[in-house]
Amino acid sequence: MTLRPVLLVLALLAAAATPTVSAARAPTPVPILMYHAIGEPPANAPYPELYVTALRFRAEIAWLARNGYHAVTLRRVYESWRRGTPLPAHPIVLSFDDGYRGDLTVALPALGRHRWPGVLNLHIGNLIPAKVKRLLAARWELDSHTFTHTDLRTLSDAQLRHDIRDSRVWLRNVFHTRVDFFCYPSGRYDARVVAAVRAAGYLGATTTNFGLASPANGFYTLDRVRVNGSDGVAGLATKLRALHAG
């Protein structure tokens, strides 16, 4: 056999052993559910739709489990998108904004029955550190939701750095855990705010824009699915089915 056929055979063998770019799987879009307060809304609640009763919340978690969903952290989704690490079938992220008592008294045990983690977007000061540590001990992810929960677009550069960069530093120093993602208060952001989040070292950020989270959104403008108090299982199922169908 001459040299040229030998080289040709070796090249064909190498090509067969090396996956092509076109064979790589596209990143999996993942729903990120957006919860706020878990419990009964007080009589004077300015936004009663942000309250999901304990009964409805437990029913929604049970429905997700029965229908094959598996809750994961946003960090795990990010690793899958960036590095191709595997996700379970029907992955879903359960995020809880602000940090309310119901995260501990209702969400923690409800998710614990399935060994599921939640994602706490902490408005610093809403939960005392001891309670946050209980969530972290259950493998919840901790992300920043600022010190002030204000419209970041209205802040000076110094105030913006404090709410975005310094909140991350504070959380990492107090809880000794990764704080890799940011959640825009009330979903308000602009190009300047996004740039500040990126400069602070976060890997991504979540919005209140409705849709499946995907790298196609941009890592710093990830969509979520708001769960309202009036949704219940039927409303949540309708939202998820519509998104998956689209």
SULDA-V677660 format. One record per backbone hydrogen bond with DSSP energy under -1.0 kcal/mol. NH is the residue of the N-H (numbers start at 0). CO is the residue of the C=O. Records with the same first field share a line. If there is no record, write none. Layout:
NH: CO  CO
This chain:
5: 1
6: 2
7: 3
8: 4
9: 5
10: 6
11: 7
12: 8
13: 9
14: 10
15: 11
16: 12
23: 20
29: 212
32: 92
33: 224
34: 94
38: 51
44: 41
49: 46
50: 47
51: 36
56: 52
57: 53
58: 54
59: 55
60: 56
61: 57
62: 58
63: 59
64: 60
65: 61
66: 62
67: 64
68: 63
69: 89
71: 91
76: 72
77: 73
78: 74
79: 75
80: 76
81: 77
82: 78
83: 79
84: 78
91: 69
92: 30
94: 32
95: 118
96: 34
97: 120
98: 96
102: 99
103: 100
104: 100
105: 101
106: 101
107: 102
109: 105
110: 106
111: 107
112: 108
113: 110
114: 111
115: 110
118: 93
119: 140
120: 95
121: 119  142
122: 97
123: 145
125: 122
130: 127
131: 127
132: 128
133: 129
134: 130
135: 131
136: 132
138: 135
139: 134
140: 117
142: 119
143: 180
144: 121
153: 150
154: 151
159: 155
160: 156
161: 157
162: 158
163: 159
164: 160
165: 160
167: 163
168: 164
169: 165
170: 166
171: 167
172: 168
173: 169
174: 170
175: 171
181: 203
182: 143
183: 205
186: 183
187: 184
193: 189
194: 190
195: 191
196: 192
197: 193
198: 194
199: 195
200: 197
201: 196
202: 179
204: 218
205: 181
206: 221
210: 223
212: 29
216: 213
220: 217
221: 204
223: 208
224: 31
226: 33
228: 48
230: 227
234: 230
235: 231
236: 232
237: 233
238: 234
239: 235
240: 236
241: 237
242: 238
243: 239
244: 240
245: 241
